[in-house]
Amino acid sequence: MIGRAGWTMLAGNNIMLGVSGSIAAYKAVELLRRMTEAGADVRVVVTKNACRFVTPITFGALCDGQVLVDEFEDWDRSGIGHIDMSRGLDAAVIAPATANIIGKIACGIGDDALSSTILALECPVLVAPAMNDRMFRNPAVRRNIDVLRERGMRIIEPETGALACGTEGRGRLASVQRIMDELLYVLSPKDLAGVRVLVTAGPTREHIDPVRFISNPSTGRMGYALAEAARDRGADVILVSGPTHLARPWGVEFHLVVTAEEMRSVVMERAQDAKVVIMAAAVSDFRPRTVSGGKIKKDAAQRSIELEQTADILADLGKDKAERILVGFAAETESIKENAMKKLKSKSLDMIVANEVNRTDAGFGAETNKALIIDRFGGEMDVPLMPKKKLSQLILDKVSQLLERQGISP
């Protein structure tokens, strides 16, 4: 299993990848590469029809040769192939899963290496269907998928789009990223199960006129990473996001806002029953005092814009914390610790994450971050440069500890 300090890495996990005979089998190669790069020990079981699309040699080159096609012909190890491949697994992923293999799993048929291996599994199983849209809608296929769900298997729904047969419809294999996300969800500890976590992310925009606004370089990556990590750890997640180019995370309650006032309105309402609030958004501190209803012409523009302060959402939350963990972020360019400590105390926070945003490899826009984490009990952690996804797990580790220390229950 992934440790509490883990992130997207799958080091220490034994995973089986099952590949059936779909043209989408080529995507399984990329999925295997991602799994092995994440540190997983992956065993691959493919059907003979899958070999018509991708050869076993390709899979073997990416997983140290642990590939089973037909144990009666090509299994050159001691033991029984499908039993060996199913032993000691943390999870199994069947991708792509054709209507044929789904039917076999539902009916308990084991007439080839893959279906026999699946019958011997005693671990979480993720199934990613891929087929023609009419086949996917077929009542027999729908019933078989329902049977798999009833048995506790996790179905990764196919996408809608162009299919190999030349038509458009729902049946295309889910993206490799989605399958990886689902796998990480299954393998993550659920130490935040039952805890409602509200996360803010991204910038806000304060308009001058319909086409111009004041904003900042925030991309939302840190907040989205926190929301996804909290989801994976079992939390009931609310994500309030300013405008970003990031894909909306699955499995979370999502609110898109634009201005600081819009963010404040949603946060103050949804925070009422949240046990954890993490304010990772870069909320604008100022807005134009007046907003033009039409585009301001260049030759008619004033030489200055009068500004006013926006509401301080974090300070407002700190005034009435109730039984809640409140986490703030501090984007600083100097005196990092001093400014963070001041913000921690003045806004009644339980924890603050301070970033040095004038670095090119951390803070706004970067995929990595370096942070100083301080809690109100005097705990301090100087976090070296790391991916934001990994930092999000460290932050949630601290949140989990604070929940336990303060006796806050779901």
C-alpha positions in Angstrom: 0.0 0.0 0.0 1.0 3.6 -0.4 2.4 5.0 2.8 0.9 8.2 4.4 3.9 10.1 3.2 3.5 8.8 -0.3 2.3 10.7 -3.3 1.8 9.5 -6.9 4.5 6.9 -6.5 3.5 3.3 -6.5 6.8 2.0 -5.0 6.3 -1.2 -3.0 3.0 -2.1 -4.8 2.5 -5.3 -6.8 0.0 -4.7 -9.6 -1.3 -7.0 -12.3 -2.2 -5.4 -15.7 -4.7 -7.5 -17.7 -5.0 -6.7 -21.4 -7.7 -8.1 -23.7 -8.2 -8.0 -27.4 -9.2 -4.4 -28.2 -7.5 -2.0 -30.5 -7.2 0.2 -27.4 -4.5 -2.3 -26.2 -1.9 0.1 -27.5 -2.9 2.4 -24.6 -2.0 -0.3 -22.2 1.6 0.1 -23.2 1.6 3.7 -22.0 -0.3 2.7 -18.8 2.3 0.0 -18.1 5.1 2.6 -18.6 3.4 5.0 -16.2 3.0 2.3 -13.6 6.6 1.1 -13.7 7.9 4.7 -13.7 5.9 5.2 -10.6 7.8 2.4 -9.0 5.3 -0.4 -9.2 6.2 -4.0 -9.7 3.8 -4.9 -12.6 2.9 -8.3 -14.0 1.2 -8.4 -17.3 -1.4 -11.0 -18.5 -2.6 -10.7 -22.1 -5.1 -12.6 -24.2 -4.0 -14.1 -27.5 -6.3 -11.6 -29.3 -4.5 -8.7 -27.5 -1.3 -10.0 -29.0 -2.7 -9.2 -32.4 -2.5 -5.5 -31.5 0.6 -5.4 -29.2 3.2 -8.1 -29.0 4.2 -9.6 -25.6 7.8 -8.5 -26.3 6.7 -4.9 -26.0 5.1 -5.4 -22.6 8.0 -7.5 -21.5 10.5 -4.8 -22.3 8.6 -2.5 -19.8 8.0 -4.9 -17.0 11.1 -7.1 -16.7 9.6 -9.9 -18.7 6.7 -10.7 -16.4 4.2 -11.4 -19.2 1.8 -14.4 -19.4 -0.1 -15.2 -22.6 -0.6 -19.0 -22.5 0.8 -21.0 -19.6 0.5 -24.2 -21.6 2.8 -22.9 -24.4 5.0 -20.0 -23.2 5.2 -20.2 -19.4 8.8 -21.1 -18.7 8.8 -20.7 -15.0 8.2 -23.2 -12.2 4.7 -23.2 -10.8 1.3 -22.5 -12.4 1.1 -19.4 -14.5 -2.2 -17.9 -13.5 -1.7 -18.7 -9.8 1.8 -17.2 -9.8 0.6 -14.0 -11.5 -2.3 -13.6 -9.0 -0.3 -14.1 -5.8 0.6 -11.2 -3.5 -1.1 -8.5 -5.5 -2.1 -5.1 -4.1 -4.4 -4.4 -7.1 -5.3 -5.5 -10.6 -6.2 -3.4 -13.6 -8.0 -4.8 -16.6 -7.5 -2.3 -19.4 -8.8 -2.5 -22.0 -11.6 -4.8 -20.9 -13.6 -6.0 -23.9 -17.3 -7.2 -23.8 -15.9 -10.7 -24.0 -13.6 -10.6 -21.0 -16.3 -8.7 -19.0 -18.7 -11.5 -19.8 -16.2 -14.1 -18.7 -15.6 -12.4 -15.4 -19.3 -12.0 -14.7 -20.0 -15.7 -15.4 -16.9 -17.1 -13.7 -15.4 -18.5 -16.8 -11.6 -19.3 -16.9 -10.8 -20.6 -20.3 -7.5 -18.7 -21.0 -4.6 -17.2 -19.0 -6.3 -13.8 -18.3 -9.7 -15.1 -17.3 -8.2 -17.8 -15.1 -5.9 -15.3 -13.4 -8.8 -13.0 -12.7 -10.7 -15.9 -11.0 -7.7 -16.3 -8.6 -7.5 -12.7 -7.6 -7.9 -11.6 -3.9 -7.2 -7.9 -4.3 -9.0 -4.8 -5.5 -9.8 -5.1 -9.2 -10.3 -2.1 -11.6 -12.0 -2.7 -14.9 -11.8 -0.2 -17.8 -14.2 -1.2 -20.6 -13.5 -0.4 -24.2 -15.8 -1.3 -27.1 -18.2 0.0 -29.7 -20.9 2.2 -28.3 -23.7 -0.1 -29.4 -22.0 -3.1 -27.7 -21.5 -1.0 -24.5 -25.3 -0.2 -24.5 -26.2 -3.9 -25.0 -28.4 -5.1 -22.1 -26.3 -8.2 -21.6 -23.1 -6.1 -21.3 -24.8 -3.6 -19.0 -25.9 -6.5 -16.8 -22.4 -8.0 -16.7 -20.9 -4.7 -15.7 -23.5 -4.4 -12.9 -22.5 -7.9 -11.7 -18.9 -6.8 -11.5 -19.9 -3.7 -9.5 -22.0 -5.9 -7.1 -18.9 -8.0 -6.5 -16.9 -4.9 -5.5 -14.9 -4.4 -8.7 -14.3 -0.7 -9.6 -15.5 0.2 -13.1 -13.7 3.0 -14.8 -16.3 4.3 -17.2 -15.3 4.7 -20.9 -15.2 8.1 -22.5 -17.4 9.5 -25.3 -15.6 10.3 -28.6 -14.3 8.9 -31.9 -14.2 5.0 -31.9 -12.1 2.7 -34.0 -15.1 1.7 -36.1 -15.3 5.3 -37.4 -18.4 6.3 -35.4 -18.8 8.6 -32.4 -20.1 7.3 -29.1 -19.4 6.1 -25.6 -17.0 3.2 -25.5 -13.5 4.7 -25.8 -11.1 3.5 -23.2 -10.7 6.0 -20.3 -7.5 8.1 -20.5 -4.3 6.7 -19.0 -4.3 9.6 -16.5 -7.8 8.7 -15.3 -6.9 5.0 -14.9 -3.8 6.0 -12.9 -5.9 8.3 -10.8 -8.4 5.6 -10.0 -5.6 3.2 -9.2 -4.0 5.7 -6.8 -7.4 6.2 -5.2 -7.8 2.5 -4.5 -4.3 2.2 -3.0 -4.4 5.3 -0.9 -4.9 5.1 2.9 -8.4 6.4 3.9 -7.4 8.2 7.0 -9.6 11.2 6.1 -12.7 9.0 5.5 -15.9 10.9 6.6 -14.1 14.2 6.9 -15.4 17.1 4.8 -12.5 19.1 3.4 -13.0 22.4 1.6 -10.1 23.6 -0.6 -9.8 26.8 -2.6 -7.5 27.0 -5.6 -6.4 29.3 -8.4 -6.5 33.1 -8.9 -9.5 35.5 -8.7 -10.1 38.2 -11.3 -11.2 41.7 -10.5 -12.6 43.4 -13.6 -11.8 46.9 -14.7 -14.2 46.6 -17.7 -15.6 43.6 -19.6 -12.2 42.7 -21.2 -9.6 43.8 -18.6 -9.0 42.6 -15.1 -6.5 42.5 -12.2 -5.2 39.1 -11.3 -2.1 37.1 -10.5 -0.1 34.2 -12.0 -1.7 31.4 -9.9 -2.4 28.3 -12.0 -4.4 26.4 -9.3 -2.0 23.4 -9.3 -1.4 23.4 -5.6 -5.1 23.6 -4.7 -6.1 21.0 -7.2 -3.4 18.6 -6.0 -4.7 19.1 -2.4 -8.3 18.4 -3.5 -7.3 15.3 -5.4 -5.1 14.0 -2.6 -7.9 14.5 0.0 -10.3 12.7 -2.2 -8.0 9.8 -2.6 -7.6 9.6 1.2 -11.4 9.3 1.6 -12.4 12.8 2.3 -15.7 14.4 1.1 -14.1 17.2 -0.9 -15.4 20.6 -1.9 -13.2 22.5 -4.4 -13.8 26.2 -4.9 -11.7 27.3 -7.9 -11.0 30.5 -9.6 -10.4 30.5 -13.4 -7.7 27.9 -14.4 -6.9 25.7 -17.4 -6.8 22.6 -15.2 -9.3 19.7 -15.8 -12.0 19.6 -13.2 -11.2 16.7 -10.8 -13.6 13.8 -10.6 -15.2 12.8 -7.3 -15.3 16.3 -5.8 -18.0 18.9 -5.3 -16.8 21.7 -7.7 -17.6 25.4 -7.6 -16.2 27.7 -10.3 -15.9 31.4 -9.2 -14.3 34.5 -10.7 -14.0 37.3 -8.2 -12.9 37.4 -4.6 -16.4 38.2 -3.5 -17.8 35.2 -5.4 -15.2 33.0 -3.7 -16.0 34.5 -0.3 -19.7 33.8 -0.8 -19.3 30.1 -1.7 -16.6 29.5 0.9 -18.5 31.0 3.8 -21.6 29.0 3.0 -19.9 25.6 2.3 -17.4 25.9 5.2 -20.2 25.7 7.7 -20.1 21.9 7.8 -16.4 21.4 6.8 -14.0 20.0 9.3 -11.0 21.2 7.3 -10.6 24.3 5.2 -7.5 24.8 3.2 -7.2 28.2 1.6 -4.7 27.6 -1.2 -6.2 30.1 -3.6 -4.4 33.3 -4.5 -7.3 35.7 -3.8 -6.9 39.2 -5.1 -6.3 41.7 -2.2 -7.6 44.7 -4.3 -10.3 45.4 -6.8 -11.2 48.5 -8.8 -13.6 50.8 -6.9 -15.7 51.1 -10.0 -16.2 48.8 -12.9 -17.0 50.1 -16.4 -20.0 48.4 -18.1 -18.4 48.8 -21.5 -14.9 48.5 -22.8 -12.8 51.6 -21.9 -11.3 53.1 -25.0 -7.6 53.6 -24.9 -7.8 57.4 -25.7 -10.5 57.9 -23.0 -8.9 55.9 -20.2 -7.9 57.5 -17.0 -4.2 57.5 -16.1 -4.9 55.8 -12.7 -7.3 53.3 -11.3 -8.7 53.7 -7.8 -8.6 50.5 -5.9 -10.2 49.2 -2.7 -9.5 46.1 -0.6 -11.4 42.9 -1.1 -12.8 41.0 1.9 -10.2 38.8 3.8 -11.8 35.4 3.6 -9.2 33.7 5.7 -9.5 36.2 8.5 -13.3 35.9 8.4 -13.0 32.1 8.7 -10.6 32.6 11.7 -13.1 34.6 13.6 -15.5 31.7 14.0 -13.5 28.5 13.6 -15.8 26.2 15.6 -14.5 22.6 15.4 -12.5 23.1 12.3 -8.9 22.9 11.1 -8.0 26.1 9.2 -5.0 26.1 6.9 -3.7 29.2 5.1 -1.0 29.8 2.5 1.4 32.7 2.5 3.0 33.8 -0.8 6.1 35.7 0.2 9.2 37.1 -1.5 11.1 37.9 1.7 11.2 37.3 5.5 9.3 34.0 4.8 9.2 32.7 8.3 8.5 36.0 10.0 5.6 36.9 7.7 4.2 33.4 7.9 4.2 33.5 11.7 2.5 36.8 11.7 -0.3 35.6 9.4 -0.7 32.4 11.4 -1.4 34.3 14.6 -3.3 37.3 13.3 -5.8 35.1 11.4 -6.1 32.4 14.0 -4.9 29.6 11.8 -4.1 26.1 12.8 -1.4 25.8 10.1 0.2 27.9 7.5 2.2 26.9 4.3 4.6 29.6 3.3 6.0 29.7 -0.3 8.8 31.8 -1.7 7.1 32.9 -4.9 9.9 34.7 -6.6 11.6 31.4 -7.4 11.2 30.0 -10.9 11.0 26.4 -9.7 8.4 27.0 -7.0 5.2 28.9 -6.3 3.1 30.3 -9.0 3.1 28.4 -12.3 5.6 25.7 -11.3 4.8 22.0 -11.0 7.2 21.9 -8.0 7.1 23.7 -4.7 9.3 24.5 -1.7 7.5 25.4 1.5 7.8 26.1 5.2 4.9 24.5 7.2 4.2 25.9 10.6 1.4 24.8 13.0 0.0 26.7 16.0 1.5 24.3 18.4 5.0 25.2 17.4 5.6 22.4 14.9 7.7 23.4 11.9 8.7 21.6 8.8 11.1 23.0 6.1 10.0 21.1 3.0 12.6 20.9 0.2 11.7 21.3 -3.5 9.3 18.6 -4.6 6.3 18.0 -6.9 3.2 19.7 -5.7 1.4 16.4 -5.6 3.9 15.1 -3.0 3.7 18.3 -1.0 -0.1 18.0 -0.9 0.3 14.6 0.8 2.7 16.1 3.4 0.2 18.9 4.1 -2.6 16.4 4.6 -0.4 14.3 6.9 -0.1 17.3 9.1 -3.9 18.0 8.8 -4.6 14.4 9.9 -2.3 14.9 12.9 -4.0 18.1 13.9 -7.5 16.5 13.6 -6.3 13.8 15.9 -4.6 16.1 18.3 -7.6 18.5 18.6 -10.0 15.6 18.9 -12.1 16.7 15.9 -14.3 13.9 14.7 -15.9 13.6 11.2 
